[in-house]
Amino acid sequence: MNQKPVLTLEEVKRVAAAAEAEANANQWAVSIAIVDDGGHILWQQRLDGAAPLTSHIAPAKARTAALGRRESRIYEEMINAGRPSFLSAPYVEGLLEGAVPIMVQGQCVGAVGVSGVKSDQDAQIAKAGIAVLGL
């Protein structure tokens, strides 16, 4: 039987804290979502001042990155490059930059999605969260 790593609650909390610290250090009001490899929510928070819509966008981005096993920006780039038919792909709604999969030993164990500032800044926050795991 194959085995794969999974995120523990302690690891999720560490990722969330590091992502929040990055957002706070830059005074960015965002929502942060962490999902497992199936796109199921493990953690979500909306920082003070973040627009309510961000609490819907962040988990959608995270789900897209986890299910696709790649950064959500890849899908945005595909659509912008002339492949709008990808908008009809099932189960993916967050086709915007700002989510990054968490890869361990070549396996996706989840993703972090962020919404609230410029897309590259959202991705910066997600990557700062993941970096705490030392992968």
N, C-alpha and C positions, 0 to 999 in steps of 0.2 A: 504494500500500500504506500502511495506517495505521502509525504509529509510536507507541510509548509509552515512558515512562521506566521504568527498573527500578532496584532497589536494588543498590548495589555492596557488596562485602564490607566495605570501609572504612566505608561509611555504616551498615551493620548493626552493626559494632563500636562506632561512636560512639553509636548509639541504645542499645545494650546497656549501655555504660558510663554514659550519662546516667541510664538507668533504675535501674541498680545504685546510682549515687550518691544518687538520690532515696530509694531504699529504705534505704540505709545511714544517710543523714542523719536518718531517722525511726526508726531501729533496728527496721525491719520485715524479718523473715525471709520471703522470698518466692522463688518460681520465676518466671523471665522467659523468654518464648518470642517469637521473631520469625519470621514466616512471609512467603512471597512472596504474590503475588496469587492463586495457586491453592491456598493453604493449606499449602504444602510448607515444612517447617522449614528455616530458615536459621541459627538460633541458639537455644540453650537453655542455661539455667544455673539451678542451685538454690543459693541462698545458704545459708551455714551456719545451721543451726537451722530451716530450712523443712521442713515436714512432707513426707514422700515423696509423698503424694497430690497435692501442688501441682505436681509435675513432670508429672503427667498432665492436670491441669485447665488450666494456663497455655497449653499448645499447643492444647488443644481450644477455649478461648476465642478465641485468636488466629485459628485456622482459621475459626471462625464469623464473626468480624469481617471477615476478608479475603473470604470467599466471599459474604457478605451485603452487603459494602461499607458497613457501618454499625457503630456501637458495639454490642457484645454485649448491653449493657443494654437495648437496644430489644426484643430477643427476650424477655428476662426480664420486661419490662414488659407485653408482649403476653400472655404466659402468665398473669401475675398478674392481668391485666385480664379474664380469662375465656376465653382462647383456648388451652386445653391441647392442642388438636389439633396445634398447632405443634411439639409434642414429637416428632411423627412425621416431621418434615422430614428428608430424607436429608442425610448428610454433616455435619450440625451437631450437636455434642454439648455445646459450651460455652455454654449458653444462660443465662449469668450475667454480671452486670456485671464488667468488669475487662479488656476488650480494646477497642482502638481501631484503626480502619483508618488506614493511612498514605496520604494522598491527595496526588497531585502533578498539577497542571494538570487537575484533574477526573478523574484516573485513579487507581484503587486500585493501589498497588504492593506492598502487603503489610499486615501488622498486627502490633501488639504485644499480647501477652496476659500477664497477671500473675495469680498466685494466691498467697494466704498470709495476707492480712489482710482487713479489711472490704472489701467490693466497691468502694466509692467510693475507698478508699485504693489498691486494685489499679489502678483506672482512673487515679488521680493519678500513679502510677509510670509507667504506659504513656504518658500524655500528656507527662510530663517527658522520657521517652526520645525521643519524636517531636519535641519542641520543639527539640532540638539541631540538627535539620535546617533550621530556620528557614523552614518552609513557611507 
